Amino acid sequence: MNEKYQILLDNFKEYFSFGIEALEKGRFNTATTLFFKAIAALCDIYILKNEGIVPSSHSERFRILEEKHLQIYKIVDRDFPFYQNSYTQKMDRETAILLKEDAEHIKKIIGI
């Protein structure tokens, strides 16, 4: 578990820091994508700590969160469409900031 945990934590830090860089450069699609990936990594850390597994897909992650960790699920469920839309639409600064703040909030919830 320690190796998986460390990989997920390192991934979170990388996604989040590059998300901040993208946000500062006005690259809002990239920032949105990276902040959501940071959120997913945090969710996987939380699930690993509490359930002993790392979800293999978004579907499995959402199912576990909805069944057992509703507070986090509500955040991720609201944010996922922004991530999906970032592939086909132009994201704006407000959306990127929302996902950044949600990543920070989830980080606080899970105690990292």
C-alpha positions in Angstrom: 0.0 0.0 0.0 2.8 2.4 0.8 4.2 2.3 -2.8 0.8 2.8 -4.4 0.0 5.6 -1.9 3.3 7.4 -2.7 2.7 7.1 -6.4 -0.8 8.6 -6.1 0.5 11.3 -3.8 3.3 12.2 -6.3 0.8 12.2 -9.1 -1.5 14.5 -7.2 1.4 16.9 -6.5 2.5 16.9 -10.2 -1.0 17.4 -11.6 -1.8 20.2 -9.1 1.5 22.1 -9.6 1.2 21.9 -13.4 -2.4 22.9 -13.1 -1.4 26.1 -11.3 1.2 26.8 -13.9 -1.4 26.4 -16.7 -3.9 28.6 -14.8 -1.3 31.3 -14.4 -0.5 31.1 -18.2 -4.2 31.3 -19.1 -4.4 27.7 -20.4 -7.7 27.0 -18.8 -8.5 23.7 -20.6 -5.1 22.3 -19.5 -5.6 23.6 -16.0 -9.1 22.1 -15.8 -7.9 18.8 -16.9 -5.0 18.7 -14.6 -7.0 19.9 -11.6 -9.5 17.1 -12.2 -6.7 14.6 -12.5 -5.4 15.9 -9.1 -8.9 15.4 -7.7 -9.0 11.8 -9.0 -5.6 11.1 -7.5 -6.8 12.4 -4.1 -10.0 10.3 -4.4 -7.8 7.2 -5.1 -5.6 8.0 -2.1 -8.7 8.2 0.1 -10.2 5.0 -1.3 -6.9 3.2 -0.9 -6.6 4.3 2.7 -10.2 3.4 3.5 -11.0 0.4 1.3 -7.5 -1.0 0.5 -7.9 -0.8 -3.3 -7.2 1.6 -6.1 -10.1 2.0 -8.5 -9.4 0.9 -12.0 -11.8 3.4 -13.7 -13.8 6.5 -13.2 -16.9 4.4 -12.9 -15.5 2.3 -10.1 -14.2 5.4 -8.3 -17.6 7.1 -8.5 -19.4 4.0 -7.4 -17.2 3.6 -4.3 -17.4 7.2 -3.4 -21.2 7.3 -3.9 -21.7 4.3 -1.7 -19.3 5.1 1.1 -18.0 8.7 0.9 -20.9 10.8 -0.2 -19.3 14.2 0.7 -16.4 13.7 -1.7 -18.7 12.0 -4.3 -20.9 15.2 -4.5 -17.8 17.3 -5.4 -16.4 14.8 -7.9 -19.8 14.3 -9.5 -20.3 18.0 -10.0 -16.7 18.5 -11.4 -16.5 15.5 -13.8 -18.6 17.1 -16.6 -16.1 20.0 -16.7 -13.3 17.5 -17.2 -15.2 15.8 -20.0 -16.1 19.1 -21.6 -12.5 20.3 -21.5 -11.8 17.9 -24.5 -14.4 19.6 -26.8 -15.1 23.1 -25.3 -13.1 26.1 -24.2 -12.9 26.2 -20.5 -12.8 29.6 -18.6 -10.8 30.9 -15.7 -13.7 30.5 -13.3 -14.0 26.8 -14.1 -10.3 26.1 -13.6 -10.3 28.0 -10.3 -13.4 26.0 -9.1 -11.6 22.7 -9.8 -8.4 24.0 -8.1 -10.4 25.0 -5.0 -12.2 21.6 -5.0 -8.9 19.8 -5.1 -7.7 21.9 -2.2 -11.0 21.2 -0.3 -10.7 17.4 -0.9 -7.1 17.5 0.2 -8.2 19.0 3.5 -11.1 16.5 3.9 -8.8 13.5 3.5 -6.1 15.0 5.7 -3.1 15.4 3.3 
